[in-house]
């Protein structure tokens, strides 16, 4: 852990001009280095004496001359994000100025931080486990309320608490079995088959449940791949624009104007994020350009997890509309009877008989969106999802839990087939290994590097 002896620095805010930018310095020599480049305004103040959780106004020193003013925030190890001594400068966010400040820090012994190195240090110094560190990144990239709630729960350790409870159960079993195998003459109570089987089944159940959260977590984090379909002129673009909050696709009265696929990430009132592909009307056409659009639209439709079928609710349904509705009966879909401001044609009952999830709204007036949110949640069975429940957030975590789960299932099989305690114990050890890798208690450097390589510099 050679690098833990270095002091790192980086810009923690996005590059470019800004009112304020933050430069972070972390490591054993953070105060020493900062002391050489920062002059407090107040007489008698010094960086070396600065207490943790305090702020100080001052200037940077360039060749001994005072440069721009800034505020330094001090954190003393171990009470900082990284667990090391940390100083954070809030300075004016000018790119030239910031490059000077970073240069000064580097000239005085700091080294540039690698991607995710602040959080990596927090992990290495035991401030957080690996799943919590991963949640930091998810929190930064969260695009909706549910996504950020899920990331916050993981940041607070919801996932590791769950897996650690399983670990504790398995460890107890393993310890008991080893003791019994190793010291058969001692008076160690034999594990009853029932107890062993009950514990293993419970652990397998918990792990299987965790695995099942992956898809939901992905939906909350990345949004729902959604296709919006319907005849030309039913109001698809108008609805997209309403959801997106600004004019993205061209709204016209000429059928077939939306020739290509417009993709947009929108948020429903309840916080669900939809990645919507607005498609050219799914219709037969002689126009070659439009035909390409139609082919792509069909592809998008196949890939999506949710279909929003827009219909003009104020006019009688066409054969095409009916065909569309019937084609969606087997998949998660919501029928949207648009243009409710113009009245109802009377076909609503037929649509409701075909599709469980159907809402009436007016894209022009912006009414009915809350009902749309509810219908989408129901169509995807997201109604009962608690975003703060333990959830798997990425493939790495899923891989670990999957390994642990199969190992526990193997242990169960071995036990049921009457194999030796040793055989059962080997499987349990394998499960434990996977779970310890999940939260990083026992993990290779390669895995750790991989996790933090996806971070941004400064985090
Ligand atoms: P698209 O071809 O399905 O994308 O339909 P557009 O969004 O381009 O809308 C076609 C026409 O219907 C436009 O003139 C819209 O202003 C109009 N329109 C869309 N939604 C509504 C609505 O809820 N009420 C009414 N009265 N008109 C609407």
Boltz pocket constraint, residues with backbone or C-beta under 6 A from the ligand:
constraints:
  - pocket:
      binder: B
      contacts: [[A, 230], [A, 231], [A, 232], [A, 233], [A, 234], [A, 235], [A, 236], [A, 237], [A, 238], [A, 239], [A, 250], [A, 251], [A, 252], [A, 253], [A, 254], [A, 256], [A, 257], [A, 258], [A, 338], [A, 339], [A, 340], [A, 341], [A, 342], [A, 361], [A, 362], [A, 363], [A, 364], [A, 365]]
      max_distance: 6.0
